[in-house]
Amino acid sequence: MQYVLGDETVVLVCLQAQHYGEPVPALRLRGLDPEATYECLETGETHRGAVLLHHGLRTGLRGDLDAVVFRFRRRRSTH
């Protein structure tokens, strides 16, 4: 589940069941500016909007009923 409001984006991810240790696919986000850069407030990592939209976010979830929340803030350009 993803919520976008202005420059803020919150993503709630829950892995209901992981089958035989298969890797969890990347989660492609929506509603972001592909030209912008977003900072993950939990990890401090920065991500290009285009990457989050087209390649997705690796969540790191493992095992049944694992869950995580990611908060992103659009970074203002210095130009």
C-alpha positions in Angstrom: 0.0 0.0 0.0 1.4 3.4 -0.9 0.3 6.9 0.0 1.6 10.1 -1.7 0.9 13.6 -0.4 3.0 16.4 -1.8 6.7 15.6 -1.4 6.0 12.8 1.1 5.5 9.1 0.2 4.7 6.3 2.7 4.9 2.7 1.6 3.5 -0.1 3.8 4.7 -3.6 2.7 3.6 -6.9 4.1 4.8 -10.3 2.9 1.9 -12.7 3.5 3.9 -15.8 2.8 7.3 -16.6 1.3 7.3 -19.9 -0.7 10.4 -22.0 -0.2 12.7 -19.1 0.4 12.1 -17.6 -3.0 13.4 -14.0 -3.4 10.7 -11.3 -3.0 10.4 -9.2 -6.2 11.1 -5.5 -6.1 8.1 -3.3 -5.4 7.5 -0.7 -8.1 6.2 2.6 -6.7 3.7 4.9 -8.4 2.9 8.6 -8.4 6.5 9.8 -8.1 8.4 12.3 -10.3 10.9 10.3 -12.4 13.2 13.3 -12.6 13.3 13.8 -8.8 15.5 12.2 -6.1 13.9 10.7 -3.0 15.4 10.2 0.4 14.3 7.2 2.4 13.9 8.5 6.0 14.5 5.1 7.5 17.8 4.3 5.8 19.1 7.7 4.6 19.6 6.2 1.1 18.6 8.3 -1.9 16.8 6.9 -4.9 16.0 8.3 -8.3 12.3 8.5 -9.0 12.7 6.8 -12.3 14.4 3.8 -10.6 11.6 3.5 -8.0 9.0 3.7 -10.7 10.5 1.3 -13.3 12.9 -1.0 -11.4 11.3 -0.9 -7.9 12.4 -1.0 -4.3 14.0 -4.0 -2.7 12.2 -4.4 0.6 14.4 -6.9 2.3 11.3 -8.8 3.6 11.9 -12.4 4.6 9.5 -15.0 5.9 5.8 -15.3 6.5 4.1 -12.1 7.7 7.2 -9.9 7.6 6.4 -6.2 7.2 8.1 -2.9 6.9 7.2 0.8 6.4 9.3 3.1 4.2 8.9 6.9 4.2 10.3 8.9 1.3 10.8 12.6 1.0 11.4 14.3 -2.3 14.7 16.2 -2.2 14.6 19.7 -3.5 17.1 20.5 -6.2 19.8 23.0 -5.5 19.7 24.5 -9.1 
